[in-house]
Amino acid sequence: MHDRRHFLTLAGSGVAAFALFGCKGATASPPETFEINISDAAWTKKLSPAAYQILRREGTETPFTSPLNNEHRAGTFACGGCALPAFSSKTKFDSGTGWPSFWAALPNAVRTRSDGSLGMARTEVHCRRCGGHLGHVFDDGPKPTGKRYCMNGAGMTFAPGKV
């Protein structure tokens, strides 16, 4: 005879089994190493509170708040942590998202890794030299790459000039 207690016991057992055996995480990869390694205390002294939250704590700025979103001069966008040039103004476009967006990064400027935070699969973009979090890259950008590097302006600087 199947009653409510039997059903709840079976359902609870199934949920527990799924949690224990069906949700295996990915194998941990070795920690990344970067050319620039300074202490957290040094980063807090070096960066503004907003830049620290973005670059070192993988935060996200409020959309449409970064002056770099409306930066349209020729120049180079660099990592706000170590000044490594990361994006050319030639690849910047208005994605309408409220964050500075680019269809390509400069060669050997950024690295990517999987980001499963917020319950969704995304690809995080970080500086290859200091590991600073810059934003995420998506596959809904314009030609020629089809990529949209959606970056946090608070985590970058801009230097006007020839590109």
Residue frames as qw, qx, qy, qz and C-alpha x, y, z in Angstrom:
[[0.000, 0.890, 0.457, 0.000, 0.00, 0.00, 0.00],
 [0.427, 0.247, 0.006, 0.870, 1.38, 3.40, -0.95],
 [0.217, -0.868, -0.422, 0.143, 0.60, 6.25, 1.32],
 [0.123, 0.969, -0.074, 0.200, 1.82, 9.78, 1.74],
 [0.543, -0.723, 0.418, 0.090, 4.61, 8.78, 4.15],
 [0.812, 0.040, 0.484, 0.323, 5.95, 6.17, 1.71],
 [0.508, 0.768, 0.218, 0.324, 5.88, 8.71, -1.13],
 [0.108, -0.966, 0.195, -0.129, 7.69, 11.36, 0.92],
 [0.709, -0.495, 0.463, 0.196, 10.32, 8.84, 2.05],
 [0.759, 0.290, 0.433, 0.390, 11.00, 7.79, -1.55],
 [0.310, 0.897, 0.109, 0.296, 11.06, 11.39, -2.78],
 [0.357, -0.889, 0.286, -0.009, 13.42, 12.44, 0.00],
 [0.783, -0.255, 0.485, 0.295, 15.72, 9.50, -0.71],
 [0.662, 0.553, 0.340, 0.376, 15.78, 10.40, -4.40],
 [0.077, 0.972, -0.057, 0.213, 16.67, 14.02, -3.70],
 [0.559, -0.716, 0.406, 0.097, 19.42, 12.96, -1.28],
 [0.812, 0.029, 0.470, 0.345, 20.85, 10.46, -3.78],
 [0.495, 0.772, 0.201, 0.345, 20.84, 13.09, -6.53],
 [0.155, -0.961, 0.195, -0.122, 22.57, 15.60, -4.28],
 [0.653, -0.563, 0.486, 0.144, 25.22, 13.10, -3.23],
 [0.644, -0.064, 0.664, 0.375, 25.87, 11.30, -6.49],
 [0.500, 0.648, 0.517, 0.252, 24.21, 13.18, -9.34],
 [0.089, 0.993, 0.019, 0.070, 25.74, 16.62, -8.83],
 [0.788, -0.244, 0.103, 0.556, 29.40, 15.85, -9.09],
 [0.042, 0.931, -0.110, -0.345, 31.40, 19.02, -9.56],
 [0.692, 0.662, -0.254, 0.136, 34.07, 19.46, -12.16],
 [0.840, -0.168, -0.156, 0.492, 37.53, 18.29, -11.30],
 [0.215, -0.931, 0.038, 0.291, 39.42, 21.14, -9.73],
 [0.707, 0.579, -0.082, 0.398, 42.05, 22.54, -12.04],
 [0.620, -0.213, -0.231, 0.719, 45.35, 23.78, -10.72],
 [0.050, -0.881, -0.224, 0.414, 45.28, 27.44, -9.67],
 [0.565, 0.740, 0.087, 0.355, 46.29, 29.88, -12.36],
 [0.570, -0.450, -0.012, 0.687, 49.55, 31.71, -11.99],
 [0.293, 0.926, 0.191, 0.142, 50.12, 35.29, -13.08],
 [0.572, 0.420, -0.182, 0.681, 53.16, 37.48, -13.70],
 [0.102, -0.485, 0.274, -0.824, 51.95, 40.03, -11.16],
 [0.640, -0.437, -0.631, 0.036, 51.21, 38.61, -7.71],
 [0.040, 0.379, -0.399, 0.834, 50.71, 41.09, -4.90],
 [0.073, -0.243, -0.848, 0.464, 48.90, 40.73, -1.60],
 [0.081, -0.720, -0.658, -0.206, 45.26, 41.54, -1.11],
 [0.313, -0.775, -0.223, 0.502, 46.30, 44.39, 1.20],
 [0.287, -0.292, 0.375, 0.832, 48.47, 45.85, -1.57],
 [0.074, 0.425, 0.709, 0.558, 45.57, 45.62, -4.05],
 [0.183, -0.815, -0.541, 0.097, 43.29, 47.51, -1.64],
 [0.304, -0.671, 0.030, 0.675, 45.86, 50.30, -1.40],
 [0.265, -0.116, 0.580, 0.762, 46.49, 50.39, -5.16],
 [0.038, -0.391, -0.737, -0.550, 42.88, 50.32, -6.42],
 [0.385, -0.228, 0.081, -0.891, 39.80, 52.43, -5.83],
 [0.493, 0.008, 0.738, -0.460, 37.04, 50.62, -3.91],
 [0.767, 0.449, 0.094, -0.449, 35.05, 50.13, -7.14],
 [0.534, 0.582, -0.601, -0.118, 38.06, 48.81, -9.09],
 [0.125, -0.332, 0.888, -0.294, 38.98, 46.50, -6.20],
 [0.660, 0.155, 0.546, -0.491, 35.44, 45.06, -6.10],
 [0.769, 0.542, -0.123, -0.316, 35.50, 44.40, -9.85],
 [0.480, 0.625, -0.615, 0.020, 39.08, 43.26, -10.40],
 [0.082, 0.354, -0.865, 0.347, 39.79, 41.32, -7.21],
 [0.397, 0.089, 0.745, -0.529, 36.30, 40.22, -6.05],
 [0.083, 0.187, 0.855, 0.477, 34.77, 39.56, -9.50],
 [0.205, 0.561, 0.511, -0.618, 32.06, 42.13, -8.99],
 [0.290, 0.492, 0.602, 0.558, 29.93, 43.80, -11.64],
 [0.014, -0.166, -0.136, 0.977, 29.32, 47.52, -11.93],
 [0.402, 0.599, 0.537, -0.437, 25.83, 48.88, -12.37],
 [0.505, 0.404, 0.545, 0.533, 25.07, 49.17, -16.09],
 [0.198, 0.817, 0.280, 0.464, 25.30, 52.60, -17.74],
 [0.456, -0.876, -0.038, 0.151, 27.46, 54.00, -14.90],
 [0.691, -0.280, 0.275, 0.607, 30.94, 53.76, -16.43],
 [0.180, 0.813, -0.158, -0.530, 32.28, 56.76, -18.36],
 [0.195, -0.343, 0.800, 0.452, 34.11, 54.22, -20.56],
 [0.468, 0.453, 0.758, -0.035, 30.77, 53.04, -21.92],
 [0.357, 0.894, 0.244, -0.113, 30.53, 56.37, -23.78],
 [0.307, -0.657, 0.457, 0.515, 34.24, 56.61, -24.70],
 [0.773, 0.561, 0.297, -0.008, 34.44, 56.84, -28.49],
 [0.121, 0.877, -0.422, -0.194, 37.91, 58.30, -29.11],
 [0.816, 0.366, -0.430, 0.121, 40.70, 56.30, -30.71],
 [0.183, -0.671, 0.606, -0.385, 42.84, 54.63, -28.09],
 [0.540, 0.091, -0.832, 0.086, 43.47, 51.62, -25.91],
 [0.712, -0.539, 0.036, -0.447, 41.51, 50.17, -23.01],
 [0.408, 0.385, -0.764, 0.318, 43.79, 48.55, -20.42],
 [0.647, -0.403, -0.628, 0.158, 43.51, 46.47, -17.26],
 [0.249, -0.860, 0.037, -0.444, 42.93, 48.79, -14.31],
 [0.834, -0.538, 0.076, 0.093, 45.10, 46.59, -12.11],
 [0.710, -0.320, 0.348, 0.522, 48.33, 46.36, -14.07],
 [0.202, 0.756, -0.175, -0.597, 47.84, 48.63, -17.13],
 [0.389, -0.047, 0.818, 0.422, 48.21, 45.77, -19.65],
 [0.402, 0.258, -0.288, -0.830, 46.56, 46.91, -22.92],
 [0.432, 0.133, 0.869, -0.199, 43.50, 44.68, -23.39],
 [0.449, 0.637, 0.625, 0.040, 41.19, 46.15, -26.06],
 [0.233, 0.003, 0.315, 0.920, 41.50, 48.52, -29.01],
 [0.332, 0.452, 0.274, -0.781, 38.92, 51.21, -29.62],
 [0.321, 0.264, -0.641, -0.645, 38.73, 49.78, -33.16],
 [0.312, -0.148, -0.930, -0.123, 36.85, 46.76, -31.77],
 [0.115, 0.257, 0.615, -0.737, 34.50, 48.68, -29.45],
 [0.209, -0.341, -0.626, -0.670, 30.80, 48.75, -30.27],
 [0.410, -0.165, 0.329, -0.834, 27.57, 49.83, -28.58],
 [0.189, -0.111, -0.974, -0.062, 25.91, 46.61, -27.41],
 [0.465, -0.476, -0.262, -0.699, 23.08, 48.45, -25.66],
 [0.714, -0.317, -0.606, 0.150, 23.84, 46.51, -22.46],
 [0.365, -0.914, 0.005, -0.175, 25.27, 49.42, -20.48],
 [0.700, -0.532, 0.336, 0.337, 28.82, 48.07, -20.31],
 [0.179, 0.712, -0.531, -0.424, 31.79, 48.79, -22.62],
 [0.887, 0.145, 0.435, -0.055, 31.69, 46.04, -25.26],
 [0.059, 0.647, -0.634, -0.419, 34.26, 44.81, -27.77],
 [0.927, 0.260, -0.059, -0.266, 34.22, 42.16, -30.49],
 [0.862, 0.227, -0.314, 0.327, 37.87, 41.15, -29.91],
 [0.572, -0.777, 0.123, 0.232, 40.60, 41.43, -27.30],
 [0.240, 0.817, -0.518, -0.079, 44.17, 42.38, -28.13],
 [0.837, 0.198, -0.505, 0.073, 46.48, 39.39, -28.73],
 [0.633, -0.010, -0.602, 0.487, 47.80, 37.76, -25.55],
 [0.124, -0.447, 0.209, -0.861, 45.91, 40.24, -23.34],
 [0.659, -0.273, 0.278, -0.643, 43.20, 38.19, -21.66],
 [0.118, 0.050, -0.992, 0.004, 42.44, 34.67, -20.51],
 [0.652, -0.231, -0.170, -0.702, 39.07, 33.05, -20.04],
 [0.054, 0.045, -0.963, 0.261, 37.62, 30.44, -17.71],
 [0.372, -0.473, -0.721, -0.345, 34.22, 28.92, -17.03],
 [0.127, -0.128, 0.442, -0.879, 32.06, 30.80, -14.57],
 [0.327, -0.381, -0.838, -0.212, 29.07, 28.96, -13.09],
 [0.042, -0.233, -0.523, 0.819, 28.12, 31.69, -10.61],
 [0.407, 0.219, 0.085, -0.883, 24.58, 33.04, -10.53],
 [0.668, 0.209, 0.671, -0.244, 23.27, 29.65, -11.66],
 [0.702, 0.691, 0.055, -0.163, 24.26, 30.11, -15.31],
 [0.797, -0.048, 0.299, 0.522, 27.14, 29.05, -17.51],
 [0.243, 0.966, -0.056, -0.063, 29.24, 32.02, -18.61],
 [0.805, 0.195, -0.083, 0.553, 32.81, 32.61, -19.70],
 [0.348, -0.886, -0.035, 0.305, 34.76, 34.98, -17.47],
 [0.598, 0.644, -0.094, 0.469, 37.41, 37.26, -18.96],
 [0.546, -0.801, 0.036, 0.244, 40.40, 38.23, -16.85],
 [0.190, 0.889, -0.414, -0.055, 43.74, 39.94, -17.39],
 [0.939, 0.157, -0.266, 0.152, 46.39, 37.42, -18.34],
 [0.406, 0.506, -0.459, 0.607, 49.10, 39.35, -16.45],
 [0.122, -0.302, 0.578, -0.748, 47.50, 40.08, -13.02],
 [0.137, -0.275, -0.950, 0.055, 44.37, 37.92, -13.11],
 [0.210, 0.234, 0.313, -0.896, 42.04, 40.89, -12.62],
 [0.322, 0.510, 0.797, -0.016, 38.39, 40.16, -13.46],
 [0.015, -0.126, 0.282, 0.951, 37.34, 42.30, -16.42],
 [0.619, 0.190, 0.049, -0.760, 33.93, 40.87, -17.34],
 [0.684, 0.116, 0.718, -0.052, 32.47, 38.10, -19.48],
 [0.147, 0.311, -0.616, -0.708, 32.44, 37.12, -23.15],
 [0.644, 0.333, 0.569, -0.388, 29.33, 35.97, -25.00],
 [0.366, 0.054, 0.762, 0.532, 28.62, 34.55, -28.46],
 [0.255, 0.768, 0.587, -0.020, 26.11, 37.22, -29.50],
 [0.185, -0.670, 0.128, 0.707, 28.42, 39.93, -30.81],
 [0.553, 0.751, -0.050, -0.357, 28.85, 41.44, -34.26],
 [0.881, 0.348, 0.046, 0.317, 30.99, 40.28, -37.16],
 [0.623, 0.392, -0.644, -0.210, 33.74, 39.47, -37.74],
 [0.108, 0.267, -0.899, 0.330, 34.09, 37.42, -34.51],
 [0.599, -0.415, -0.568, -0.382, 30.52, 37.09, -33.26],
 [0.539, -0.266, -0.596, 0.532, 31.89, 37.75, -29.76],
 [0.201, -0.837, -0.090, -0.501, 30.73, 40.33, -27.22],
 [0.525, -0.034, -0.535, 0.661, 33.35, 41.05, -24.60],
 [0.337, -0.811, -0.286, -0.383, 31.13, 42.74, -22.00],
 [0.566, 0.113, -0.449, 0.682, 33.60, 44.52, -19.73],
 [0.378, -0.817, -0.367, 0.235, 33.36, 46.47, -16.50],
 [0.324, 0.810, -0.054, 0.485, 34.60, 50.00, -17.10],
 [0.477, -0.827, 0.226, -0.192, 35.57, 50.35, -13.41],
 [0.868, -0.289, 0.335, 0.226, 38.11, 47.59, -13.99],
 [0.697, 0.362, 0.277, 0.554, 39.78, 49.32, -16.94],
 [0.146, -0.688, 0.045, 0.710, 41.52, 52.52, -17.92],
 [0.628, 0.687, 0.326, 0.164, 41.56, 54.33, -21.26],
 [0.374, -0.510, 0.271, 0.725, 44.51, 55.95, -23.00],
 [0.563, 0.778, 0.170, -0.223, 43.61, 58.07, -26.02],
 [0.137, -0.656, 0.578, 0.467, 45.89, 57.99, -29.02],
 [0.518, 0.413, -0.609, -0.436, 46.79, 56.09, -32.13],
 [0.839, -0.124, 0.465, -0.256, 45.70, 52.49, -32.29]]
